[in-house]
């Protein structure tokens, strides 16, 4: 896939590697926000249904992927810093849509709470505002594995928990990726876990109340860690929110099987192409 690559200097003089996939048939641009331990490569499946609709921007945070080598002396980066980086990239690329996955949604919602004038609609996938017992157990086990820099345990934990519904090929890819990261990246992940575990839910939710963009929350029916029921707690805080549940699918949504990819594609297309805001429950109740 053709992409225009660039290294952009952002918040705190950090450098971010970006890829811009142009679509000459539209002026709309969407920016994609990675989950933890992931790089922009994780969005390859999403690009297949997003590129016909948008110009698409993906990027690696300063401690990830192709950005890491350009930031040799890098401090630990918090979610607030990630939100500021995202706001600068939104302006740079003149993005008017956003899609965030999993814990990338924390930084995305913090950025959206600043009401960036360009963003009209945002998709928040595999995220909820609460740490339920399954997520708390995952965080506790991740803390221990990351603190010990136990590469095998880190890889197995990802596949046994949030990646439990991934096909074997993706599980092998996940294991190779997360077990081969630098120790600094594990330290960064551990820092994020401590931030998320200590997240003041009331303060975060009041922040979400300030979001004025239209939001679509997408969650997998089988996702025990960021469940559809937990995600619906956003309905009381985000006034322009819609919800879609993808049947027979866990945390990784469109990566898990072909039908899930088609259902996520359908949910995203309906949301971005509609003119008004309506509760997805009325028209698509359950996708799939």
Order of alpha helices (4+ residues) and beta strands (2+ residues): beta-beta-beta-alpha-beta-alpha-beta-alpha-beta-alpha-alpha-alpha-alpha-alpha-beta-alpha-beta-alpha-alpha-beta
